[in-house]
Amino acid sequence: MDTMSKSELEAVLSNHLPQCTIVCSINADGSLSVEVTGPDEHQFTIANVDRSQYHGEAGTNRLVREILEEMVMSRQSSNLT
């Protein structure tokens, strides 16, 4: 993922999360921020992702799993309030 462009990252993540809208930003330090809008219009931002930790298809799958986990945790915490 560390060699992918913003549009390539958005396309790959969108393919794995087809019901979500994905907007990526590559920060000055090379890290990645991912803004995800779910089908229920909930918005999640995952910031400062070290792209060098996510290699190939396995890395993409791991990042998608982590995004989904963040979405679930965020929903659970918003349901508690």
Number of C-alpha atoms within 10 A of each C-alpha: 19 16 11 12 13 14 12 13 22 19 16 17 23 17 12 14 16 13 12 19 16 22 18 21 18 19 12 7 8 15 15 22 18 20 19 23 17 16 11 8 10 12 15 18 16 15 15 15 16 14 19 13 13 16 15 10 11 10 15 19 15 14 18 17 13 13 20 15 12 15 19 12 12 14 13 11 9 9 8 6 5
